[in-house]
Amino acid sequence: MLGFLTARQAGLDDPLRLRRAESTRRVFGLELNPDRDVDRIHGNGINTIDIEAVEGRYMLSGGSDGIIVVYDLENYSGKPQYTCKAVCTVGRSSRYVHKFSVETVQWYPYDTGMFVSSSFDKTMKVWDTETLKPAEVFEFEGNVYSHHLSPIARKHSLIAVGTKYPKVQLCDLKSGSRSHVLQGHRAEVLSVRWSPRYEHILATASADSKVKVWDVRRASGSLLDLDQHKGDKSKASTEAVNTAHNGRVNGLCFTGDGLYILTTGTDDRMRLWNSATGENTLVNYGKVCNESRKKLQFAVSRGCSPEFVFVPCGSSVAVYALHTGELVTMLRGHYNNVDCCEFHPDYQELYSGGKDCNILAWVPVLHASAVEDESNSSNKDAASQPSVNPALQDAWSSDED
Amino acid sequence: MTLFPRKLFNDALPTIVLKHQLYSLHNDKTLVDKEVNKLREQAELLMFQLGFDTEAFGLTFISDYKAKVLAGQEGKVTRATVERFLEKLLTSSCTDLSFSKEKMLREFLFTDSEITQLVKSGVLTVRDAGSWWLSIPNSGKFTKYFIQGRKAVLGMVKKSKYSEVLQAELEERRTIAQVKFNMKYHIHDIVGADLVESIPTTSGALLRFVES
């Protein structure tokens, strides 16, 4: 670390290199931190979490009881022991709460004034965070499994929705009406994701084992289907055409730069695809246990040198290196199945939620915490504890004091 | 790699290794896959679909395969066809696992009766109406013993206290009559196929049965 710092100071190294090396080192040190807790509000399993992209301060979570909670992740108390408090909730007492389980929540990508949630009660609601009332409600014919707003869209404000019916619906946020429908899948659409690189490219994953990549401006069908056998017809049965997995495809994620797509399926495999050509890169992750009937939310790290993918695997979270496929570690801590996990790119923290109604925070531990002298919050040992950095301490003082 | 030849079949079969046994020997699965594909491109290795599991692929060296197949064809009517087929296979594509009818007729210029001869000799096995898997003649016995042995070894691990056994201890155990292959062969198979988990301990590797 010191070597990297001096190289950066002297101008020998690109500034990005120090950042990447340190982020990677922090990801290797991810551990369940006894100091960091998240308020336990949900009474039933947690299905989805989302951290806002603007500041990385607020986190949304949606649960099987229909409740949506907003948490504040920042630690301004000055103490290492911190519980992320729930700032507000849309609970069962609210008139507008979802009737059944909330499957996906997502912040509006540009500010935290708005968020969108979709649920098994066949509706998708666009909420105003200030008043916690839905500004818009979209109704569908089948259970809504997943929705996604494009994080980079400037020219459109479409929400892609995957429901029990095989048609992918696109809704326009500005006008509040449905825009158009993408046809091509044959079974329920379990997961939809916009590309973080091109604002018109959408990928959808379905229970018919196919993953399709679409350009929403194009009227005719999908751009490509992801084919696990790479066109090698000898491995597939003669009837199978272009399947991404040998079972339902329930997890879909783009990497941070949008160049690769990761998919997980109920055939216990995870595959990495080149997003431009749809080619299977044939990275072998081994058996990634997957029994989920709904979508699985997993996360890819951003800003690290070998990128990592965090996949919920039974009751633990497996961390794999993205391009080599080796298992780095298994994060164990949940008591029941883990359904979702989200990576905080600025602090290299991982938040995961599951059926045991807990959201666990995995924080990098780099230095051994000092066992003696923990009672004094002395600032000379601050650097060697995973606690308040003196640089972050509030040093503002008023002129009048 | 081929540490486990079995003289059991009276030398009628080439040494067969399964691809997932290689995963148990090396840590990096992607690297193993890449190397195997490279060898297949270079016409040194042949891969077969063994039929009992969609993901279980058997690998043999080409020289071995050729020698054994031709030896088995001595004095048979089908010998010439089989030879021609092997030559075509080596020159054109080593990377195919199966052949469809149009391919056989057009590329390889085989007639229907010749295809029947190839199936009779065991080099091709029927997969669908009009497509065939590449296979090893007389490999039925191999598959049978393999599945039997795998079940027996897995049963041994499962029956142990806490469903786990030290690898060294498992190798020491007397193999029951059902298990025809070397114990190590089976251990590599069940570890590579993720049927048991290999956990490093202070007394060596521990194999724990994986519930699925």
Interface residues (C-beta under 8 A of the other chain):
Chain A: D232 K233 S234 K235 S237 T238 N246 L282 V283 N284 Y285 G286 K287 C289 T324 G325 E326
Chain B: Y23 N27 D28 K29 T30 L31 V32 D33 K34 Q49 T54 T95 D96 L97 S98 F99 S100 R127 D128 G130 S131 D194 S212
